Amino acid sequence: MIEVTILGVLQGIAEFLPVSSSGHLVIAQHLLGIGKGGMRLDIFLHLGTLLAILVYYFGAVRRIVTRFDWLYMVKLLVSALPAVAVYFTFQKAIDSSFEDPHAVGAFLMFTGAVLMITRYIPAGGKDVSLLRALLMGFAQAFAILPGVSRSGMTLAVARSGKVEPSKSAEFSFLMSAPLIAGGSVLEIVRMAKTPALLQIGEISWGLTAYGAAVAFVVGLVSLAVLEKIIKSRWFWLFGPYCITAGLLTLFLI
């Protein structure tokens, strides 16, 4: 239970704060020695944070659906296209990168460098344009790699376009919801085709559900914290952390 709690907390924090949840999960699973049960647990941890997004931004989701905000829907669709194209084109290479903690370390350092650059980009007050949504989509596609922070990349692109911080945070996380859901469905289908992965293995279904619940609760808190941080001038401070984490991963694992 301790290991699952750690992974749930990591997912809830790193999925939203710009430090790469996938990278931290790869490193944590490597250190904790979680193997066969890890794939199923990883899926449900992501579903836990997906639920956190839908709950935290419930007002925005309700507005989009009830008012049929077609332009916002188009922006979300456009932002998802690059990641879909990249994943299905480079799936094998992407999957193999999740098995290499050293690659994760290098990508974490890259994330840190990008975040530190945001220190010199002043916040703006614009809305997310269609072009900016597409550019955020390309950033999200690159963040499929473990160690590259999805929130860090997309928020950095939004900031470079002078997008208002609250609007950029809302769009950044809502644009991730369809991909998290779609990716989880693909992984579940892949597991269904491999009966061994559906066995209890090292992580029971009860602990898996518990991990998802931890990720959900911690995710809600992380979203609230990030929204405050992104409005401040301290967003870039996640950069030194990512660089340090990347260096430690390269030299100690």
Secondary structure as a PSIPRED ss2 file (coil, helix, strand):
# PSIPRED VFORMAT (PSIPRED V4.0)

   1 M C   1.000  0.000  0.000
   2 I H   0.000  1.000  0.000
   3 E H   0.000  1.000  0.000
   4 V H   0.000  1.000  0.000
   5 T H   0.000  1.000  0.000
   6 I H   0.000  1.000  0.000
   7 L H   0.000  1.000  0.000
   8 G H   0.000  1.000  0.000
   9 V H   0.000  1.000  0.000
  10 L H   0.000  1.000  0.000
  11 Q H   0.000  1.000  0.000
  12 G H   0.000  1.000  0.000
  13 I H   0.000  1.000  0.000
  14 A H   0.000  1.000  0.000
  15 E C   1.000  0.000  0.000
  16 F C   1.000  0.000  0.000
  17 L C   1.000  0.000  0.000
  18 P C   1.000  0.000  0.000
  19 V C   1.000  0.000  0.000
  20 S C   1.000  0.000  0.000
  21 S H   0.000  1.000  0.000
  22 S H   0.000  1.000  0.000
  23 G H   0.000  1.000  0.000
  24 H H   0.000  1.000  0.000
  25 L H   0.000  1.000  0.000
  26 V H   0.000  1.000  0.000
  27 I H   0.000  1.000  0.000
  28 A H   0.000  1.000  0.000
  29 Q H   0.000  1.000  0.000
  30 H H   0.000  1.000  0.000
  31 L H   0.000  1.000  0.000
  32 L H   0.000  1.000  0.000
  33 G C   1.000  0.000  0.000
  34 I C   1.000  0.000  0.000
  35 G C   1.000  0.000  0.000
  36 K C   1.000  0.000  0.000
  37 G C   1.000  0.000  0.000
  38 G H   0.000  1.000  0.000
  39 M H   0.000  1.000  0.000
  40 R H   0.000  1.000  0.000
  41 L H   0.000  1.000  0.000
  42 D H   0.000  1.000  0.000
  43 I H   0.000  1.000  0.000
  44 F H   0.000  1.000  0.000
  45 L H   0.000  1.000  0.000
  46 H H   0.000  1.000  0.000
  47 L H   0.000  1.000  0.000
  48 G H   0.000  1.000  0.000
  49 T H   0.000  1.000  0.000
  50 L H   0.000  1.000  0.000
  51 L H   0.000  1.000  0.000
  52 A H   0.000  1.000  0.000
  53 I H   0.000  1.000  0.000
  54 L H   0.000  1.000  0.000
  55 V H   0.000  1.000  0.000
  56 Y H   0.000  1.000  0.000
  57 Y C   1.000  0.000  0.000
  58 F H   0.000  1.000  0.000
  59 G H   0.000  1.000  0.000
  60 A H   0.000  1.000  0.000
  61 V H   0.000  1.000  0.000
  62 R H   0.000  1.000  0.000
  63 R H   0.000  1.000  0.000
  64 I H   0.000  1.000  0.000
  65 V H   0.000  1.000  0.000
  66 T H   0.000  1.000  0.000
  67 R C   1.000  0.000  0.000
  68 F C   1.000  0.000  0.000
  69 D C   1.000  0.000  0.000
  70 W H   0.000  1.000  0.000
  71 L H   0.000  1.000  0.000
  72 Y H   0.000  1.000  0.000
  73 M H   0.000  1.000  0.000
  74 V H   0.000  1.000  0.000
  75 K H   0.000  1.000  0.000
  76 L H   0.000  1.000  0.000
  77 L H   0.000  1.000  0.000
  78 V H   0.000  1.000  0.000
  79 S H   0.000  1.000  0.000
  80 A H   0.000  1.000  0.000
  81 L H   0.000  1.000  0.000
  82 P H   0.000  1.000  0.000
  83 A H   0.000  1.000  0.000
  84 V H   0.000  1.000  0.000
  85 A H   0.000  1.000  0.000
  86 V H   0.000  1.000  0.000
  87 Y H   0.000  1.000  0.000
  88 F H   0.000  1.000  0.000
  89 T H   0.000  1.000  0.000
  90 F C   1.000  0.000  0.000
  91 Q H   0.000  1.000  0.000
  92 K H   0.000  1.000  0.000
  93 A H   0.000  1.000  0.000
  94 I H   0.000  1.000  0.000
  95 D H   0.000  1.000  0.000
  96 S H   0.000  1.000  0.000
  97 S H   0.000  1.000  0.000
  98 F C   1.000  0.000  0.000
  99 E C   1.000  0.000  0.000
 100 D C   1.000  0.000  0.000
 101 P H   0.000  1.000  0.000
 102 H H   0.000  1.000  0.000
 103 A H   0.000  1.000  0.000
 104 V H   0.000  1.000  0.000
 105 G H   0.000  1.000  0.000
 106 A H   0.000  1.000  0.000
 107 F H   0.000  1.000  0.000
 108 L H   0.000  1.000  0.000
 109 M H   0.000  1.000  0.000
 110 F H   0.000  1.000  0.000
 111 T H   0.000  1.000  0.000
 112 G H   0.000  1.000  0.000
 113 A H   0.000  1.000  0.000
 114 V H   0.000  1.000  0.000
 115 L H   0.000  1.000  0.000
 116 M H   0.000  1.000  0.000
 117 I H   0.000  1.000  0.000
 118 T H   0.000  1.000  0.000
 119 R H   0.000  1.000  0.000
 120 Y H   0.000  1.000  0.000
 121 I C   1.000  0.000  0.000
 122 P C   1.000  0.000  0.000
 123 A C   1.000  0.000  0.000
 124 G C   1.000  0.000  0.000
 125 G C   1.000  0.000  0.000
 126 K E   0.000  0.000  1.000
 127 D C   1.000  0.000  0.000
 128 V C   1.000  0.000  0.000
 129 S C   1.000  0.000  0.000
 130 L H   0.000  1.000  0.000
 131 L H   0.000  1.000  0.000
 132 R H   0.000  1.000  0.000
 133 A H   0.000  1.000  0.000
 134 L H   0.000  1.000  0.000
 135 L H   0.000  1.000  0.000
 136 M H   0.000  1.000  0.000
 137 G H   0.000  1.000  0.000
 138 F H   0.000  1.000  0.000
 139 A H   0.000  1.000  0.000
 140 Q H   0.000  1.000  0.000
 141 A H   0.000  1.000  0.000
 142 F H   0.000  1.000  0.000
 143 A C   1.000  0.000  0.000
 144 I C   1.000  0.000  0.000
 145 L C   1.000  0.000  0.000
 146 P C   1.000  0.000  0.000
 147 G C   1.000  0.000  0.000
 148 V C   1.000  0.000  0.000
 149 S C   1.000  0.000  0.000
 150 R H   0.000  1.000  0.000
 151 S H   0.000  1.000  0.000
 152 G H   0.000  1.000  0.000
 153 M H   0.000  1.000  0.000
 154 T H   0.000  1.000  0.000
 155 L H   0.000  1.000  0.000
 156 A H   0.000  1.000  0.000
 157 V H   0.000  1.000  0.000
 158 A H   0.000  1.000  0.000
 159 R H   0.000  1.000  0.000
 160 S H   0.000  1.000  0.000
 161 G C   1.000  0.000  0.000
 162 K C   1.000  0.000  0.000
 163 V E   0.000  0.000  1.000
 164 E C   1.000  0.000  0.000
 165 P H   0.000  1.000  0.000
 166 S H   0.000  1.000  0.000
 167 K H   0.000  1.000  0.000
 168 S H   0.000  1.000  0.000
 169 A H   0.000  1.000  0.000
 170 E H   0.000  1.000  0.000
 171 F H   0.000  1.000  0.000
 172 S H   0.000  1.000  0.000
 173 F H   0.000  1.000  0.000
 174 L H   0.000  1.000  0.000
 175 M C   1.000  0.000  0.000
 176 S H   0.000  1.000  0.000
 177 A H   0.000  1.000  0.000
 178 P H   0.000  1.000  0.000
 179 L H   0.000  1.000  0.000
 180 I H   0.000  1.000  0.000
 181 A H   0.000  1.000  0.000
 182 G H   0.000  1.000  0.000
 183 G H   0.000  1.000  0.000
 184 S H   0.000  1.000  0.000
 185 V H   0.000  1.000  0.000
 186 L H   0.000  1.000  0.000
 187 E H   0.000  1.000  0.000
 188 I H   0.000  1.000  0.000
 189 V H   0.000  1.000  0.000
 190 R H   0.000  1.000  0.000
 191 M H   0.000  1.000  0.000
 192 A H   0.000  1.000  0.000
 193 K C   1.000  0.000  0.000
 194 T C   1.000  0.000  0.000
 195 P H   0.000  1.000  0.000
 196 A H   0.000  1.000  0.000
 197 L H   0.000  1.000  0.000
 198 L H   0.000  1.000  0.000
 199 Q C   1.000  0.000  0.000
 200 I C   1.000  0.000  0.000
 201 G C   1.000  0.000  0.000
 202 E C   1.000  0.000  0.000
 203 I C   1.000  0.000  0.000
 204 S C   1.000  0.000  0.000
 205 W H   0.000  1.000  0.000
 206 G H   0.000  1.000  0.000
 207 L H   0.000  1.000  0.000
 208 T H   0.000  1.000  0.000
 209 A H   0.000  1.000  0.000
 210 Y H   0.000  1.000  0.000
 211 G H   0.000  1.000  0.000
 212 A H   0.000  1.000  0.000
 213 A H   0.000  1.000  0.000
 214 V H   0.000  1.000  0.000
 215 A H   0.000  1.000  0.000
 216 F H   0.000  1.000  0.000
 217 V H   0.000  1.000  0.000
 218 V H   0.000  1.000  0.000
 219 G H   0.000  1.000  0.000
 220 L H   0.000  1.000  0.000
 221 V H   0.000  1.000  0.000
 222 S H   0.000  1.000  0.000
 223 L H   0.000  1.000  0.000
 224 A H   0.000  1.000  0.000
 225 V H   0.000  1.000  0.000
 226 L H   0.000  1.000  0.000
 227 E H   0.000  1.000  0.000
 228 K H   0.000  1.000  0.000
 229 I H   0.000  1.000  0.000
 230 I H   0.000  1.000  0.000
 231 K H   0.000  1.000  0.000
 232 S C   1.000  0.000  0.000
 233 R C   1.000  0.000  0.000
 234 W C   1.000  0.000  0.000
 235 F H   0.000  1.000  0.000
 236 W H   0.000  1.000  0.000
 237 L H   0.000  1.000  0.000
 238 F H   0.000  1.000  0.000
 239 G H   0.000  1.000  0.000
 240 P H   0.000  1.000  0.000
 241 Y H   0.000  1.000  0.000
 242 C H   0.000  1.000  0.000
 243 I H   0.000  1.000  0.000
 244 T H   0.000  1.000  0.000
 245 A H   0.000  1.000  0.000
 246 G H   0.000  1.000  0.000
 247 L H   0.000  1.000  0.000
 248 L H   0.000  1.000  0.000
 249 T H   0.000  1.000  0.000
 250 L H   0.000  1.000  0.000
 251 F H   0.000  1.000  0.000
 252 L H   0.000  1.000  0.000
 253 I C   1.000  0.000  0.000
